[in-house]
Amino acid sequence: MFCSACGQPISPGQGFCTRCGRPAVAAAAGTPPANWQAAQAYAAQPYPTQAGVILGRVQRHLQSLSVLWIAYAVWTLFQWGIAMSFFGGFFGNYFGHWHHGPFGDMPMAHMAWLGPVISITLFGRAVLYVVTGIGLSRRAPWARVLAIVTAFLTIWKLFLGTALAIYTLWALMPSASGEEYRQIESHQPVL
């Protein structure tokens, strides 16, 4: 016996389908329901939410992606703040005047311009991450493309950057995700 909605096999004494919850209807044993293609299409639908509204792949991951991009921007600035406070001695001679050893001055005292250049570059990247996160949360029409570009720019940042980039590309890159994003971009923002 099979479920008339999803085609799941049902044992003879079972009162409902364990897959979809539909009450069992007696049918000829061993035959799948007549609407087998419709049952397969129903089984392939996205997961429903608690309110009964069906969410697609992009909708299920959109808010988490936006929060993760903003959190990654904060993490990037935090890491650079820690690194800059440590390397400040090399770039700006914070630790006093060292004329000891065979090298004389600090190794990077002549490269004082490098710290601000790296700081401006990382601050620009953090702004890009925040704009990506806010654009995704607001479902802006340009945010999907920006998120994909940002993911490609971030994929080489090992561990957290790579994981976030792969997650973003997995959720937003397929053409079906593009169609779904175009359908939801005009709705109310998440945040």
C-alpha positions in Angstrom: 0.0 0.0 0.0 1.3 3.5 -0.9 0.4 7.0 0.3 -1.9 8.8 -2.2 0.0 12.1 -1.7 3.7 11.3 -1.7 4.0 7.7 -2.8 5.7 6.5 0.4 5.1 2.8 1.1 2.6 2.3 4.0 2.3 -0.9 6.0 -1.2 -2.4 6.2 -1.9 -1.5 9.8 -0.6 2.1 9.6 -3.3 4.8 9.8 -1.3 7.7 8.3 1.8 8.3 6.1 5.0 8.8 8.2 6.4 11.1 5.5 3.6 13.6 4.8 1.1 12.8 7.5 -1.8 12.1 5.2 -4.4 9.6 6.4 -3.9 6.2 4.7 -6.5 5.3 2.1 -7.0 1.6 1.2 -5.8 1.0 -2.4 -4.7 -1.9 -4.4 -1.6 -3.4 -2.8 1.7 -2.8 -4.5 0.5 0.0 -6.9 1.7 3.5 -6.6 -0.8 6.3 -6.7 -2.2 7.5 -10.1 -0.7 10.9 -9.8 2.9 9.7 -9.2 4.6 12.7 -11.0 2.5 15.1 -8.9 3.6 13.3 -5.8 7.2 13.5 -6.8 6.9 17.2 -7.5 5.3 17.7 -4.1 8.1 15.9 -2.4 10.7 18.1 -4.1 9.2 21.3 -2.9 11.1 23.5 -0.4 10.7 23.2 3.3 7.6 24.8 4.8 7.9 27.2 7.8 5.9 27.2 11.0 3.3 29.6 9.5 2.8 27.2 6.6 4.5 29.5 4.0 6.9 27.6 1.8 10.4 29.1 1.7 12.9 28.4 -1.1 16.6 27.9 -0.8 17.5 31.6 -1.1 14.9 32.7 1.5 16.0 30.1 4.0 19.6 31.3 3.8 19.3 35.0 3.1 19.1 36.3 6.6 21.9 34.1 7.9 24.1 35.2 5.0 23.5 38.9 5.7 24.3 38.5 9.4 27.4 36.4 8.6 28.7 39.1 6.2 28.3 41.8 8.8 29.9 39.7 11.5 32.8 38.9 9.1 33.4 42.7 8.6 33.5 43.1 12.4 35.9 40.1 12.7 38.2 41.5 10.0 38.4 44.9 11.8 39.0 43.2 15.1 41.8 41.1 13.7 43.5 44.1 12.2 43.1 46.1 15.4 45.0 43.4 17.3 47.6 43.0 14.5 48.1 46.8 14.2 48.7 47.2 17.9 51.4 44.5 17.8 53.0 45.7 14.6 52.7 49.3 15.5 56.2 49.0 17.1 57.6 47.9 13.7 55.9 50.6 11.7 56.0 53.5 14.2 58.7 52.7 16.7 56.2 52.4 19.6 58.6 50.4 21.7 61.3 53.0 22.1 64.5 53.6 20.2 66.3 50.4 19.6 69.8 50.7 18.3 71.0 47.3 19.5 72.3 44.5 17.4 73.7 44.3 13.9 70.7 46.0 12.2 70.7 49.3 14.1 67.1 50.6 13.7 63.8 48.7 13.8 63.5 46.4 10.7 60.5 48.3 9.2 61.1 51.8 10.5 61.6 53.1 6.9 58.2 51.7 5.9 55.9 53.7 8.1 53.5 54.2 5.1 52.6 50.5 5.0 50.5 50.4 8.1 48.0 53.1 7.0 47.8 51.6 3.5 46.9 48.2 4.9 44.5 49.8 7.3 42.7 51.7 4.5 42.5 48.6 2.4 41.1 46.4 5.2 38.6 49.2 6.2 37.4 49.3 2.5 37.0 45.5 2.6 35.0 45.7 5.8 32.8 48.4 4.3 32.2 46.0 1.3 31.2 43.2 3.6 28.8 45.4 5.6 27.2 46.8 2.4 26.8 43.2 1.1 25.2 42.1 4.4 22.8 45.1 4.5 22.0 44.7 0.8 21.1 41.0 1.3 19.0 41.8 4.4 17.1 44.5 2.5 16.7 42.2 -0.5 18.2 44.9 -2.8 18.2 44.0 -6.5 22.0 44.4 -6.7 22.8 42.6 -3.5 22.9 39.1 -5.0 25.5 40.1 -7.6 27.5 42.0 -5.0 27.4 39.0 -2.7 28.7 36.7 -5.4 31.5 39.2 -6.3 32.4 39.6 -2.7 32.5 35.9 -2.2 34.9 35.5 -5.1 37.1 38.3 -3.6 37.0 36.6 -0.1 37.4 33.0 -1.1 41.2 33.1 -0.6 40.9 34.3 3.0 41.5 31.0 4.7 39.1 29.3 7.0 36.3 31.8 7.9 36.5 33.8 4.6 36.6 30.6 2.5 33.7 29.0 4.4 31.6 32.1 4.1 32.4 32.5 0.4 31.5 28.9 -0.3 28.3 29.2 1.6 27.4 32.4 -0.3 28.2 30.8 -3.6 26.3 27.7 -2.8 23.2 29.6 -1.8 23.2 32.4 -4.4 25.1 31.3 -7.4 22.8 28.8 -9.2 20.5 30.2 -11.8 17.5 28.9 -9.9 18.6 31.0 -7.0 18.8 34.0 -9.2 15.2 33.5 -10.3 14.1 33.0 -6.7 16.0 36.1 -5.6 14.3 38.2 -8.3 10.9 37.0 -7.0 11.6 37.9 -3.4 13.6 41.1 -3.9 10.5 43.3 -3.9 9.1 42.0 -0.7 9.6 43.5 2.8 13.2 43.6 4.1 14.3 41.0 6.7 15.9 43.4 9.1 
